Amino acid sequence: MARAISTRKKISNTAIAGTLGFFMFFPILWILILSFKTEEDAIRAPLEILFNSGWTTEGYEAVQARSDYFKFFMNSVIISVGSTVLGLIIAIPAAWSMAFVPAKRTKDVLMWMLSTKMLPPVGVLIPIYLIFRDLGILDSRIGLTFVLMMINLPIIIWMLYTYFKEIPGEILEAARMDGASLKDEVLYVLTPMAIPGMASTALLNIILAWNEAFWTLNLTSAKAAPLTAFIASYSSPEGLFYAKLSAASIMAIAPILIMGWFSQKQLVRGLTFGAVK
């Protein structure tokens, strides 16, 4: 009896999870379907799109003919990876000091950093735009890398702080007793033990930077425009080109989806780092 109840429970949980997963994935599936339709077919009723229209790759061909996809792709890679590396360089020592050498107001500082994520980006757009204009870094990879690093830095520090807190302080004390310097302690003791957490933090930050649209659309125009700007370019005063917009969207999200798919084990491992002692 207990085994039958357990089996039914597993089946129901699997069915619920599968249903939720389908509804979460359905928008991407629908965009994928529209990307293989003509513009005329893409504006039809949903059932007509599925059953009464053909399939074509002309949307992808039009996107490749109109835009230099590789340039947008490389901008996204450089900006997302660059902001992640720069963020880790700053966040690792900050999280280390807060985790192992806490001050009286450490928790207050952490809460203050997290509260900055609640600020509407439009509230600081004009000051940052004017600063970037005066520094001459508007529409540049350097400027966009820096601003994306800054907006994601609180999350990076918080995640690394959580992972570092799970590492016993006695290990670092033993390293000090053996004569390890501060640099040796961080590089050769702390970092290898926290690699799963650091890897998941880096992956999450790359995803956040890759998908960022507000700052990329307002601080770039042509030279440093990433794939989010590439998608937005298919919305024009003449109207929305659904098939081409869908094709551009699939081309923009495909790299990050593939990366997430192949690194899902590392991501889950890092996010659950220290959950079970």
C-alpha positions as semicolon CSV with decimal commas, in nm:
position;residue;x (nm);y (nm);z (nm)
1;M;0,000;0,000;0,000
2;A;0,274;0,242;0,098
3;R;0,469;0,151;-0,216
4;A;0,162;0,219;-0,435
5;I;0,109;0,559;-0,270
6;S;0,476;0,639;-0,320
7;T;0,455;0,539;-0,688
8;R;0,145;0,753;-0,746
9;K;0,314;1,043;-0,574
10;K;0,620;1,012;-0,798
11;I;0,403;0,993;-1,109
12;S;0,198;1,298;-1,007
13;N;0,512;1,496;-0,920
14;T;0,667;1,403;-1,254
15;A;0,349;1,503;-1,439
16;I;0,331;1,837;-1,258
17;A;0,700;1,907;-1,322
18;G;0,662;1,812;-1,688
19;T;0,358;2,035;-1,730
20;L;0,530;2,332;-1,567
21;G;0,841;2,271;-1,776
22;F;0,635;2,265;-2,096
23;F;0,459;2,592;-2,016
24;M;0,792;2,755;-1,929
25;F;0,952;2,632;-2,252
26;F;0,650;2,696;-2,475
27;P;0,734;3,064;-2,557
28;I;1,075;2,957;-2,689
29;L;0,914;2,672;-2,883
30;W;0,662;2,911;-3,038
31;I;0,936;3,156;-3,139
32;L;1,124;2,866;-3,295
33;I;0,815;2,768;-3,496
34;L;0,756;3,127;-3,614
35;S;1,119;3,159;-3,721
36;F;1,055;2,895;-3,990
37;K;0,747;3,071;-4,132
38;T;0,703;3,345;-4,387
39;E;0,590;3,689;-4,272
40;E;0,245;3,621;-4,415
41;D;0,213;3,291;-4,229
42;A;0,353;3,430;-3,903
43;I;0,053;3,660;-3,851
44;R;-0,207;3,389;-3,902
45;A;-0,410;3,228;-3,623
46;P;-0,209;2,980;-3,414
47;L;-0,376;2,668;-3,554
48;E;-0,327;2,790;-3,911
49;I;0,039;2,854;-3,837
50;L;0,084;2,497;-3,716
51;F;-0,123;2,304;-3,969
52;N;-0,198;2,521;-4,273
53;S;0,134;2,682;-4,355
54;G;0,467;2,567;-4,487
55;W;0,815;2,577;-4,348
56;T;1,099;2,792;-4,476
57;T;1,439;2,925;-4,376
58;E;1,396;3,259;-4,552
59;G;1,373;3,438;-4,214
60;Y;1,723;3,323;-4,120
61;E;1,852;3,402;-4,467
62;A;1,708;3,754;-4,449
63;V;1,859;3,813;-4,105
64;Q;2,203;3,698;-4,216
65;A;2,184;3,909;-4,531
66;R;2,078;4,222;-4,342
67;S;2,299;4,207;-4,031
68;D;2,653;4,109;-3,939
69;Y;2,553;3,846;-3,685
70;F;2,913;3,754;-3,600
71;K;2,989;4,112;-3,490
72;F;2,694;4,119;-3,250
73;F;2,784;3,770;-3,126
74;M;3,145;3,864;-3,052
75;N;3,033;4,180;-2,873
76;S;2,805;3,969;-2,650
77;V;3,083;3,720;-2,576
78;I;3,343;3,986;-2,496
79;I;3,107;4,196;-2,283
80;S;2,952;3,908;-2,086
81;V;3,278;3,721;-2,024
82;G;3,471;4,044;-1,959
83;S;3,218;4,170;-1,704
84;T;3,222;3,828;-1,533
85;V;3,602;3,810;-1,506
86;L;3,626;4,167;-1,383
87;G;3,346;4,106;-1,133
88;L;3,515;3,794;-0,995
89;I;3,846;3,978;-0,955
90;I;3,672;4,236;-0,735
91;A;3,422;4,004;-0,565
92;I;3,657;3,725;-0,450
93;P;3,863;3,938;-0,207
94;A;3,549;4,127;-0,098
95;A;3,360;3,805;-0,022
96;W;3,668;3,655;0,148
97;S;3,705;3,949;0,384
98;M;3,334;3,948;0,471
99;A;3,325;3,572;0,526
100;F;3,648;3,523;0,724
101;V;3,727;3,868;0,866
102;P;3,378;4,005;0,936
103;A;3,331;4,350;1,078
104;K;3,050;4,471;1,301
105;R;2,852;4,605;1,004
106;T;2,929;4,330;0,754
107;K;2,568;4,211;0,730
108;D;2,448;4,569;0,692
109;V;2,693;4,620;0,405
110;L;2,571;4,302;0,238
111;M;2,208;4,413;0,270
112;W;2,296;4,757;0,134
113;M;2,467;4,603;-0,169
114;L;2,165;4,382;-0,234
115;S;1,930;4,679;-0,199
116;T;2,102;4,850;-0,493
117;K;1,949;4,579;-0,718
118;M;1,606;4,712;-0,623
119;L;1,681;5,054;-0,773
120;P;1,507;5,105;-1,111
121;P;1,783;5,129;-1,375
122;V;1,610;5,425;-1,541
123;G;1,668;5,621;-1,219
124;V;2,045;5,631;-1,281
125;L;2,045;5,619;-1,660
126;I;2,096;5,992;-1,719
127;P;2,393;6,033;-1,478
128;I;2,566;5,723;-1,616
129;Y;2,495;5,831;-1,974
130;L;2,648;6,175;-1,910
131;I;2,952;6,024;-1,735
132;F;3,009;5,782;-2,023
133;R;2,967;6,065;-2,274
134;D;3,223;6,283;-2,097
135;L;3,467;5,992;-2,068
136;G;3,421;5,906;-2,435
137;I;3,316;5,546;-2,370
138;L;2,962;5,557;-2,508
139;D;2,900;5,274;-2,755
140;S;3,216;5,094;-2,645
141;R;3,281;4,745;-2,518
142;I;3,480;4,884;-2,225
143;G;3,196;5,103;-2,105
144;L;2,932;4,833;-2,136
145;T;3,157;4,574;-1,970
146;F;3,210;4,807;-1,675
147;V;2,843;4,894;-1,626
148;L;2,730;4,529;-1,649
149;M;2,998;4,432;-1,400
150;M;2,874;4,698;-1,158
151;I;2,505;4,604;-1,178
152;N;2,581;4,233;-1,125
153;L;2,855;4,279;-0,864
154;P;2,616;4,260;-0,562
155;I;2,489;3,920;-0,678
156;I;2,843;3,791;-0,736
157;I;2,959;3,903;-0,391
158;W;2,651;3,759;-0,221
159;M;2,687;3,421;-0,390
160;L;3,061;3,395;-0,321
161;Y;3,006;3,507;0,038
162;T;2,753;3,225;0,083
163;Y;2,993;2,968;-0,061
164;F;3,290;3,092;0,142
165;K;3,088;3,077;0,465
166;E;3,044;2,702;0,408
167;I;3,421;2,648;0,415
168;P;3,549;2,576;0,769
169;G;3,768;2,859;0,895
170;E;3,993;2,603;1,066
171;I;4,131;2,503;0,725
172;L;4,253;2,857;0,662
173;E;4,392;2,878;1,014
174;A;4,588;2,559;0,954
175;A;4,725;2,707;0,633
176;R;4,839;3,019;0,822
177;M;5,011;2,802;1,083
178;D;5,199;2,630;0,801
179;G;5,326;2,968;0,687
180;A;5,086;3,044;0,403
181;S;5,065;3,410;0,308
182;L;4,736;3,586;0,239
183;K;4,786;3,539;-0,135
184;D;4,863;3,168;-0,088
185;E;4,561;3,131;0,139
186;V;4,327;3,275;-0,122
187;L;4,482;3,121;-0,434
188;Y;4,587;2,776;-0,316
189;V;4,351;2,695;-0,029
190;L;4,026;2,888;-0,062
191;T;3,989;2,903;-0,440
192;P;4,026;2,526;-0,511
193;M;3,769;2,445;-0,242
194;A;3,520;2,699;-0,374
195;I;3,559;2,619;-0,746
196;P;3,204;2,472;-0,782
197;G;3,050;2,784;-0,627
198;M;3,272;3,017;-0,826
199;A;3,191;2,833;-1,149
200;S;2,816;2,857;-1,091
201;T;2,854;3,225;-1,001
202;A;3,045;3,289;-1,323
203;L;2,788;3,099;-1,532
204;L;2,498;3,287;-1,377
205;N;2,670;3,622;-1,430
206;I;2,741;3,540;-1,796
207;I;2,373;3,457;-1,846
208;L;2,262;3,780;-1,676
209;A;2,506;3,990;-1,880
210;W;2,416;3,811;-2,205
211;N;2,045;3,880;-2,155
212;E;2,079;4,240;-2,036
213;A;1,879;4,468;-2,265
214;F;1,815;4,799;-2,087
215;W;2,175;4,916;-2,065
216;T;2,282;4,772;-2,399
217;L;2,002;4,954;-2,582
218;N;2,069;5,286;-2,409
219;L;2,449;5,293;-2,401
220;T;2,527;5,145;-2,743
221;S;2,420;5,209;-3,099
222;A;2,642;5,032;-3,351
223;K;3,003;4,957;-3,258
224;A;2,954;4,769;-2,931
225;A;2,593;4,653;-2,981
226;P;2,544;4,294;-2,853
227;L;2,280;4,043;-2,951
228;T;2,006;4,212;-2,744
229;A;2,043;4,515;-2,971
230;F;2,052;4,277;-3,268
231;I;1,703;4,153;-3,171
232;A;1,569;4,505;-3,111
233;S;1,677;4,614;-3,459
234;Y;1,389;4,410;-3,605
235;S;1,132;4,636;-3,442
236;S;1,093;4,939;-3,669
237;P;0,845;5,221;-3,740
238;E;0,716;5,013;-4,030
239;G;0,598;4,748;-3,784
240;L;0,709;4,417;-3,640
241;F;0,848;4,153;-3,874
242;Y;0,744;3,849;-3,672
243;A;0,925;3,581;-3,871
244;K;1,251;3,775;-3,895
245;L;1,224;3,888;-3,531
246;S;1,174;3,526;-3,426
247;A;1,471;3,413;-3,633
248;A;1,689;3,686;-3,484
249;S;1,572;3,591;-3,133
250;I;1,659;3,225;-3,185
251;M;2,001;3,318;-3,320
252;A;2,058;3,540;-3,015
253;I;1,947;3,298;-2,744
254;A;2,078;2,975;-2,898
255;P;2,441;3,016;-2,779
256;I;2,344;3,082;-2,417
257;L;2,085;2,801;-2,421
258;I;2,345;2,556;-2,550
259;M;2,596;2,672;-2,288
260;G;2,336;2,636;-2,014
261;W;2,238;2,290;-2,136
262;F;2,594;2,154;-2,132
263;S;2,684;2,323;-1,801
264;Q;2,362;2,247;-1,612
265;K;2,531;1,987;-1,389
266;Q;2,804;2,232;-1,288
267;L;2,546;2,504;-1,234
268;V;2,327;2,289;-1,011
269;R;2,630;2,157;-0,825
270;G;2,749;2,509;-0,756
271;L;2,409;2,640;-0,654
272;T;2,373;2,354;-0,403
273;F;2,734;2,382;-0,281
274;G;2,735;2,344;0,095
275;A;2,365;2,253;0,114
276;V;2,441;1,914;0,270
277;K;2,720;1,883;0,525
